Each structure stands twice: as C-alpha cells, then as structure tokens.
Amino acid sequence: MLDFEFNDEQRMLRDLARQFAEKEIKPQAEHFDTSGEYPWPILKKASQLGLMNLNIPEEYGGPGLDVLGECIVNEELAWGCSGVQTAMMLNSLASWPIILGGNEAQKSKYLGQWLMNEGKMSAYGLTEPNAGSDVAGIKTTAVKQGDRYILNGSKTWITNAPIADYFVIFAKTDPSARHRGMSVFILERGWKGLSTGKPIHKMGQHAAWTGEVFMEDVEVPEENLVGREGDGFMIAMKVFDRSRPSVGAAATGVARRAMEEAIRYANERHAFGRPIGHNQAVAFMIADMAMTIEAARLLVYKSAWLIDHGRPNVKEAAYAKAFAADVVMKSTTDAVQVFGGYGYSAEYPVEKLMRDAKIYQIYEGTSQIQRVIISRELLK
Ligand SMILES: Cc1cc2nc3c(=O)[nH]c(=O)nc-3n(C[C@H](O)[C@H](O)[C@H](O)COP(=O)(O)OP(=O)(O)OC[C@H]3O[C@@H](n4cnc5c(N)ncnc54)[C@H](O)[C@@H]3O)c2cc1C
C-alpha cells in the first residue's frame, strides 16, 4: 500500500524541527556564516530539545529514529541553515559504524555515556588527502602490537574534526588488501599522537567546521576496534545506505528555502510595471524548482523507507542523493537569477544558499560516483 501521509509522530517531529529552524537557526544563519564561529549555542538548544543524536537507539538513551525520521528532520534544519544542520548531524554519521558494527561495551560507552549523557561531539574519518572517491585507497595504517593497534596516517575534510571529542577512523589493518583490508576504530581526543588542524576555509557551510586529523603512533586499545578486522569497507557502505538519504533530504531543504525566497521576491520586485513573477521566464524557473523539489523528496523518502524496512537501497540512495544535489544546485542558482543583481549580494539570502548548495554534489560520494553506483547496479 502506498501512503503519502505522515503519521502523528512524524508530523510532530517535522513541526518541532520546523519551528526550531525558524526560531533558532534561520535568524542566526548569517552570523555563523560570516563570523567563523562554531554554532555551539544552537547545538546546545537542539540537544536539549532532542534534535541531535537522532539515530541513537532508545536503550542507550537516544530517540532511536529510523532513517525516514532523520530525513524529515534534516530537510527542516537545512532549510534554516545547511551548515548548522551538517554540524548537528555529524554525530549521527559517526554513530552509525558503532550502531551497525559495534559491541555492547562500545555502544554503552560512546553512544550512551558520551553522546547522550555528556553531550560530546564526534567526527567521521574516512577521506584522506589522496583518497576520497576511492575509499579503498586509504593509506592510514593500524598495526596490531599486543593488546593495541598503532595508528599512523592523516585524514582531511573531516567535518567537526576541529572540535570533536571522539573520532571514528577508518584504517588499513592489511595494507596489501584493498577494501578487505579496512577496519574501523574509535579514537578519543587527548590520546597521544592524535591532533587536528584548523577549520579549512571553504566556499559554503561555514558553520560546519571541517579539518584534518593527524595520527602519529596513536595507541588504540584493541577493544576500540569496531567489529572485526576487515569489516571497515562493509561498514562504510552500510553507513552510506543510511546517510545518503539524509544528505538528499538536507539538499531538498535548502532547495525549498531557495524556492520560497524566489517566490517572495518574484512577487515583490517590479520591472516594466509589473511583478517579475508575471514573466513566464521567471515563473517557469519557480515551477521547475517546485516540481524537482517534490521529486527529490519522494526519492529521499523511498530510499529511507527501503532501508528502514530492511530492503536494499543502494541504487535508490544514490538516486536520492545525486538527484537532490543537482536539484539544490539548480534551484539555488536560479534563485540567484530571480533576484538579479541583488542575488549576487551577500546582503540577500540566496547568495549563501547557492554557496552552501555546491557541497551536496561532492560529499557523501560525488554526483559522478552516485552515477557509477547506479550504472553498476543496473548493468550487473
Ligand atoms: C565540506 C566537506 C565536508 C566533508 N566531510 C567529510 C567527513 O565528515 N568525513 C569524511 O570522511 N569525508 C568528508 N568529506 C570528503 C568527501 O566525502 C570527499 O571530498 C568526496 O568523497 C570526494 O573525494 P575527493 O575530494 O578526494 O575527490 P576525488 O575522489 O579526487 O574526485 C575528484 C573528481 O573526480 C571525480 N571522480 C573520481 N573518481 C571517479 C570515477 N571513478 N568516475 C567518475 N568520476 C570520478 C569525482 O567525481 C570528482 O569530480 C567532506 C568534504 C567536504 C568538501
């Protein structure tokens, strides 16, 4: 049966996230975009309201939301500011390897005690300076010595790395094997040999700090290996099945915001004696935004629904992520066009939306990699 209605719980969740985005995120978005500050005050309020750590199971003190629930929240939060939303949601991304592959002790320590009770922040460290799309090409090594692993290597583009309390790090336990040699470890800030760089200055999403992680002979106790040696690649792929729908949802939220700004401006701004929205060329840009945003949301919901029902969603998660990323890029670019010269000014909101949009075609697997996945699934 198909049902396009939210249930009561989903409606309440959407309303809570929408109100939070309107009252707490949107008014502060420009400040955190321009000041270079990390949005701690927003994160603290979000945490108190239960809008962070959404995927942490109830037995560890979290709300245990399914992927669809996370998507509903992420669309709303990203509508307010996608940088803030990304900063908020990183704990979910870093929690997935522990939820999917961790043991009881790791779950109660890191998900329950750290994230839920102590309000800590985490980072997800997969990408390296010479390995992004080529996940299995990572070079960080983890060598077993007695009851510990010694980690050496570096990560880059790691969201929340400059402020994170703990790090979920992918490393090679068998460098001679490609994907079969990857494993996942939990590292804590303060451990000898672990350091992080300054936030990287980037085009958009300024509120989500991104940086490097350096590991020099970091001693990691063997109990911090998540799953077994060699499980890393499989865990990373399972995380993508759950994170890509959420990234698509966030892209949809930014696109929706761009459309709303464009509609408002198209009605207000007059040229040649009438609102600019009365010109078909402008009105059709808005029609395309509405149509493609709706399609992106449906792809997001379907890919989330599939994984929530224990069904494979590799292709559908790639559809949702790639399509929503292209929709947000086009919608924000067209919103700037609707605003004309004012759209190019940082004084108006659509300039930031366009800068924030670009990353959706890059992180969590680029748009090209999504098409590699889709075509591979179709041709196999
Ligand atoms: C702001 C930001 C935040 C990020 N946050 C995180 C994070 O928290 N954790 C994390 O681990 N990573 C994170 N990343 C890294 C991100 O996932 C990678 O940047 C991304 O996967 C692309 O990898 P790359 O930059 O090495 O590009 P490359 O892999 O070098 O790709 C360069 C270009 O080549 C194309 N290309 C590469 N291989 C192929 C192929 N086989 N077929 C077709 N085209 C191809 C790509 O699509 C791209 O256009 C973040 C990145 C950014 C910019």
The ligand as a MOL file (V3000), in Angstrom:
LIG
                    3D

  0  0  0     0  0            999 V3000
M  V30 BEGIN CTAB
M  V30 COUNTS 53 58 0 0 0
M  V30 BEGIN ATOM
M  V30 1 C 32.9110 20.3380 3.2530 0
M  V30 2 C 33.2820 18.8890 3.1910 0
M  V30 3 C 32.9510 18.0520 4.2530 0
M  V30 4 C 33.3260 16.7160 4.2350 0
M  V30 5 N 33.0930 15.9380 5.3490 0
M  V30 6 C 33.6220 14.6800 5.3930 0
M  V30 7 C 33.5680 13.9030 6.6160 0
M  V30 8 O 32.9980 14.3310 7.6290 0
M  V30 9 N 34.1720 12.6850 6.6210 0
M  V30 10 C 34.8210 12.1640 5.5210 0
M  V30 11 O 35.3630 11.0720 5.6080 0
M  V30 12 N 34.8900 12.8840 4.3670 0
M  V30 13 C 34.3160 14.1160 4.2720 0
M  V30 14 N 34.4120 14.8640 3.1120 0
M  V30 15 C 35.1190 14.3030 1.9660 0
M  V30 16 C 34.2370 14.0000 0.7710 0
M  V30 17 O 33.4310 12.8780 1.0090 0
M  V30 18 C 35.1480 13.8610 -0.4470 0
M  V30 19 O 35.6620 15.1500 -0.7480 0
M  V30 20 C 34.4460 13.2770 -1.6400 0
M  V30 21 O 34.1130 11.9340 -1.4280 0
M  V30 22 C 35.2860 13.3810 -2.9280 0
M  V30 23 O 36.5860 12.9270 -2.7380 0
M  V30 24 P 37.8450 13.8240 -3.2050 0
M  V30 25 O 37.6340 15.1920 -2.6710 0
M  V30 26 O 39.0770 13.1120 -2.8400 0
M  V30 27 O 37.7020 13.9040 -4.7750 0
M  V30 28 P 38.3000 12.8600 -5.8360 0
M  V30 29 O 37.9410 11.4860 -5.4120 0
M  V30 30 O 39.7150 13.1750 -6.0780 0
M  V30 31 O 37.4530 13.2410 -7.1200 0
M  V30 32 C 37.7580 14.3820 -7.9220 0
M  V30 33 C 36.8000 14.4010 -9.1070 0
M  V30 34 O 36.9650 13.1870 -9.8840 0
M  V30 35 C 35.7310 12.5210 -9.9850 0
M  V30 36 N 35.9660 11.0760 -9.9590 0
M  V30 37 C 36.7890 10.3740 -9.1400 0
M  V30 38 N 36.7100 9.0540 -9.3900 0
M  V30 39 C 35.8050 8.9200 -10.3900 0
M  V30 40 C 35.2690 7.7870 -11.0960 0
M  V30 41 N 35.6390 6.5410 -10.8150 0
M  V30 42 N 34.3540 8.0260 -12.0620 0
M  V30 43 C 33.9570 9.2980 -12.3410 0
M  V30 44 N 34.4230 10.3920 -11.7270 0
M  V30 45 C 35.3240 10.2060 -10.7530 0
M  V30 46 C 34.9160 12.9670 -8.8000 0
M  V30 47 O 33.5130 12.8250 -9.0130 0
M  V30 48 C 35.3290 14.4280 -8.6740 0
M  V30 49 O 34.5870 15.1950 -9.5920 0
M  V30 50 C 33.9950 16.1870 3.1030 0
M  V30 51 C 34.2890 17.0230 2.0180 0
M  V30 52 C 33.9710 18.3550 2.0530 0
M  V30 53 C 34.3520 19.2330 0.8960 0
M  V30 END ATOM
M  V30 BEGIN BOND
M  V30 1 1 1 2
M  V30 2 1 2 3
M  V30 3 2 2 52
M  V30 4 2 3 4
M  V30 5 1 4 5
M  V30 6 1 4 50
M  V30 7 2 5 6
M  V30 8 1 6 7
M  V30 9 1 6 13
M  V30 10 2 7 8
M  V30 11 1 7 9
M  V30 12 1 9 10
M  V30 13 2 10 11
M  V30 14 1 10 12
M  V30 15 2 12 13
M  V30 16 1 13 14
M  V30 17 1 14 15
M  V30 18 1 14 50
M  V30 19 1 15 16
M  V30 20 1 16 17
M  V30 21 1 16 18
M  V30 22 1 18 19
M  V30 23 1 18 20
M  V30 24 1 20 21
M  V30 25 1 20 22
M  V30 26 1 22 23
M  V30 27 1 23 24
M  V30 28 2 24 25
M  V30 29 1 24 26
M  V30 30 1 24 27
M  V30 31 1 27 28
M  V30 32 2 28 29
M  V30 33 1 28 30
M  V30 34 1 28 31
M  V30 35 1 31 32
M  V30 36 1 32 33
M  V30 37 1 33 34
M  V30 38 1 33 48
M  V30 39 1 34 35
M  V30 40 1 35 36
M  V30 41 1 35 46
M  V30 42 1 36 37
M  V30 43 1 36 45
M  V30 44 2 37 38
M  V30 45 1 38 39
M  V30 46 1 39 40
M  V30 47 2 39 45
M  V30 48 1 40 41
M  V30 49 2 40 42
M  V30 50 1 42 43
M  V30 51 2 43 44
M  V30 52 1 44 45
M  V30 53 1 46 47
M  V30 54 1 46 48
M  V30 55 1 48 49
M  V30 56 2 50 51
M  V30 57 1 51 52
M  V30 58 1 52 53
M  V30 END BOND
M  V30 END CTAB
M  END
